[in-house]
Amino acid sequence: MNTYLLGLLAGDGARYLGKKGRYMVWIDQQVKNLKILEKAKQILEALGLNVFFYAVPGNKKRVLVYSKKLFEEFSRMMENLPDFFNSLTEDGKKEFIAGFLDAEGTITDRIVIYNKNRKLLESIKGFLTKLGVKSYIYQFGKVFGLQIYKRESIAILKKEIKGSIKLSPLPG
């Protein structure tokens, strides 16, 4: 399975088993982040899935598929995200982070990846540290943020995490 897609799903994905046995998986994004959904749509189509792409309330767009296989893989992954992340290869971790950053990342003068799963953020932080990226985790209410603010660390992140749409426009 495409680990960029799994990272994106871990951040912004949703799943639902309908009453008639329909396995639904979808991702919503603000219209301003349309490139992320377009990439997800391409990946899902390359997997041979029939993709539905449409507007939803709140100035958002949605990519939705009906897939038991993707539903089950997504569900297994979500049971223990830190263990799933730690089981990936180095390249798989980079791709997962790219998708997760596109889903959960905010980029201003720094990069912050927000999520409620502190253990997952700690696993990501540990991997990024091995790559030379300095970061720290802070708590904001029930949410945690993995913050990367040093210019050198942002440059390393951009070099190593190539699949992220949010990192692509950052100066090199």
NORDA-V972171 format. One line per field, one symbol per residue. ss: DSSP state (H for helix, E for strand, C for the rest). phi: phi as a letter, one per 40 degrees, with the letter a starting at -180 (. if undefined). burial: # if it has 16 or more other C-alpha atoms within 10 Angstrom, else .. Layout:
# NORDA-V972171
ss->???
phi->???
burial->???
This chain:
# NORDA-V972171
ss->CCHHHHHHHHHHEEEEECCCCCEEEEEEEEHHHHHHHHHHHHHHHHCCCCEEEEEECCCEEEEEEECHHHHHHHHHHHHCHHHHHHHCCHHHHHHHHHHHHHHHEEECCCEEEEECCHHHHHHHHHHHHHHCCCCEEEEECCEEEEEECCHHHHHHHHHHCCCCHHHHCCCC
phi->.ccddccccccbcaaabcccgccbbabbacdcbdcccccccccccccgccbbbacbdgfbbbbbbbacccdccdcccccaddcddccccdcccccdcdcccccbcbbbcabbbcacccccccccdcccdccgccaabbbbgcbbbcbbbcdcccccdcccbccccccdcccc
burial->..#############.......#########.#..##..##.##....#.#.#.......######...##..#..#...##..##.....################...#####..#.##.######....###.#......######...##.###.##.#####.....
